[in-house]
Amino acid sequence: MQTTLRTTRLTGNKNEHTKAVREGSLKYVVRLVDGQTEVEGLFDLARDPGEQRDLLAGRAADADRLRRLLAQW
């Protein structure tokens, strides 16, 4: 299974950016403000390419694994 890591600054504020990690069809996204987690989400891009259904609450183990991968990067 392929893992892709990415970090992107999506706003003009230098203290705010978004990081994402993808493993297979799962994508974990976290928005950071001043280095602290503001918003996070987990999406299955094969079933939900528009990222409309957040699976974070129901797939905590997957979210934890991807969160650790992102932290290691």
PASEBA-1860 file (N, C-alpha, C; in nm, 3 decimals):
! residues 73
1> MQTTLRTT> 0.084/-0.117/0.000/0.000/0.000/0.000/0.089/0.124/0.000 ~ 0.058/0.218/-0.085/0.137/0.340/-0.098/0.094/0.444/0.005 ~ 0.192/0.510/0.064/0.166/0.619/0.158/0.221/0.748/0.100 ~ 0.141/0.852/0.101/0.182/0.982/0.051/0.168/1.084/0.164 ~ 0.270/1.165/0.186/0.267/1.269/0.288/0.275/1.404/0.220 ~ 0.198/1.499/0.272/0.199/1.632/0.212/0.165/1.737/0.317 ~ 0.228/1.850/0.307/0.193/1.965/0.389/0.171/2.083/0.297 ~ 0.069/2.162/0.325/0.033/2.273/0.239/-0.009/2.391/0.324
9> RLTGNKNE> 0.035/2.510/0.288/-0.016/2.631/0.352/-0.128/2.683/0.265 ~ -0.250/2.680/0.317/-0.368/2.716/0.238/-0.417/2.857/0.264 ~ -0.359/2.925/0.360/-0.406/3.059/0.392/-0.289/3.157/0.383 ~ -0.319/3.282/0.389/-0.215/3.383/0.387/-0.149/3.402/0.523 ~ -0.206/3.341/0.625/-0.154/3.354/0.761/-0.041/3.254/0.781 ~ 0.079/3.302/0.813/0.194/3.213/0.827/0.181/3.120/0.948 ~ 0.090/3.146/1.038/0.070/3.063/1.156/-0.037/2.956/1.135 ~ -0.088/2.944/1.014/-0.199/2.853/0.986/-0.166/2.772/0.861
17> HTKAVREG> -0.171/2.638/0.873/-0.150/2.555/0.756/-0.218/2.420/0.773 ~ -0.223/2.345/0.664/-0.288/2.215/0.661/-0.187/2.108/0.623 ~ -0.195/1.994/0.691/-0.111/1.879/0.658/-0.202/1.761/0.629 ~ -0.156/1.672/0.541/-0.235/1.555/0.506/-0.144/1.436/0.481 ~ -0.196/1.319/0.510/-0.128/1.194/0.478/-0.232/1.102/0.414 ~ -0.188/1.031/0.312/-0.279/0.940/0.243/-0.217/0.801/0.241 ~ -0.297/0.701/0.276/-0.256/0.562/0.271/-0.366/0.485/0.200 ~ -0.334/0.435/0.080/-0.439/0.373/0.000/-0.545/0.477/-0.031
25> SLKYVVRL> -0.671/0.445/-0.002/-0.778/0.540/-0.028/-0.810/0.630/0.092 ~ -0.745/0.604/0.208/-0.771/0.685/0.326/-0.684/0.810/0.327 ~ -0.744/0.921/0.362/-0.673/1.048/0.372/-0.705/1.112/0.506 ~ -0.600/1.140/0.583/-0.613/1.210/0.711/-0.564/1.353/0.690 ~ -0.645/1.450/0.732/-0.613/1.591/0.714/-0.621/1.660/0.849 ~ -0.525/1.749/0.875/-0.527/1.827/0.999/-0.494/1.972/0.966 ~ -0.570/2.063/1.022/-0.545/2.207/1.008/-0.486/2.256/1.138 ~ -0.370/2.320/1.128/-0.299/2.368/1.245/-0.299/2.521/1.248
33> VDGQTEVE> -0.323/2.575/1.366/-0.314/2.719/1.389/-0.218/2.738/1.506 ~ -0.112/2.814/1.482/-0.008/2.834/1.583/0.045/2.702/1.638 ~ 0.055/2.601/1.550/0.111/2.471/1.587/0.016/2.379/1.660 ~ -0.106/2.422/1.683/-0.205/2.341/1.755/-0.313/2.292/1.659 ~ -0.363/2.169/1.682/-0.469/2.113/1.598/-0.596/2.195/1.613 ~ -0.646/2.242/1.500/-0.770/2.320/1.497/-0.884/2.231/1.448 ~ -0.861/2.160/1.337/-0.962/2.073/1.276/-0.890/1.953/1.217 ~ -0.949/1.834/1.228/-0.893/1.717/1.163/-1.005/1.633/1.105
41> GLFDLARD> -0.971/1.552/1.005/-1.072/1.468/0.941/-1.008/1.347/0.875 ~ -1.088/1.244/0.854/-1.045/1.121/0.789/-1.147/1.090/0.680 ~ -1.097/1.066/0.559/-1.186/1.045/0.444/-1.142/0.922/0.364 ~ -1.239/0.851/0.309/-1.212/0.740/0.217/-1.235/0.794/0.076 ~ -1.126/0.826/0.007/-1.137/0.892/-0.123/-1.196/0.802/-0.231 ~ -1.190/0.670/-0.214/-1.250/0.580/-0.312/-1.402/0.590/-0.307 ~ -1.457/0.605/-0.187/-1.602/0.613/-0.169/-1.655/0.756/-0.162 ~ -1.565/0.848/-0.130/-1.606/0.987/-0.106/-1.498/1.083/-0.159
49> PGEQRDLL> -1.483/1.091/-0.292/-1.376/1.174/-0.348/-1.391/1.323/-0.318 ~ -1.509/1.368/-0.283/-1.531/1.508/-0.250/-1.507/1.541/-0.103 ~ -1.466/1.441/-0.026/-1.437/1.458/0.117/-1.554/1.522/0.192 ~ -1.671/1.463/0.174/-1.792/1.516/0.238/-1.828/1.442/0.367 ~ -1.783/1.315/0.382/-1.818/1.234/0.500/-1.693/1.207/0.583 ~ -1.685/1.271/0.697/-1.571/1.255/0.788/-1.588/1.124/0.865 ~ -1.490/1.035/0.854/-1.494/0.904/0.918/-1.417/0.900/1.049 ~ -1.367/1.013/1.095/-1.279/1.019/1.211/-1.336/0.948/1.334
57> AGRAADAD> -1.459/0.976/1.369/-1.518/0.919/1.491/-1.534/0.768/1.482 ~ -1.569/0.717/1.365/-1.595/0.574/1.350/-1.473/0.489/1.317 ~ -1.362/0.552/1.284/-1.241/0.478/1.245/-1.120/0.533/1.318 ~ -1.131/0.535/1.450/-1.028/0.594/1.536/-0.892/0.526/1.517 ~ -0.890/0.395/1.500/-0.762/0.324/1.485/-0.690/0.368/1.357 ~ -0.765/0.382/1.248/-0.706/0.430/1.123/-0.655/0.572/1.138 ~ -0.734/0.657/1.203/-0.694/0.796/1.224/-0.568/0.803/1.310 ~ -0.561/0.722/1.415/-0.443/0.722/1.501/-0.318/0.679/1.424
65> RLRRLLAQ> -0.331/0.575/1.341/-0.217/0.526/1.263/-0.167/0.635/1.167 ~ -0.259/0.700/1.097/-0.221/0.804/1.001/-0.169/0.928/1.072 ~ -0.223/0.958/1.187/-0.175/1.072/1.268/-0.029/1.048/1.309 ~ 0.002/0.924/1.349/0.141/0.889/1.386/0.234/0.899/1.265 ~ 0.188/0.851/1.149/0.270/0.862/1.027/0.303/1.008/0.997 ~ 0.203/1.092/1.008/0.224/1.234/0.979/0.320/1.297/1.080 ~ 0.307/1.257/1.206/0.394/1.312/1.310/0.539/1.269/1.288 ~ 0.561/1.150/1.236/0.697/1.100/1.210/0.762/1.173/1.094
73> W> 0.684/1.224/1.005/0.734/1.292/0.886/0.784/1.425/0.924
END
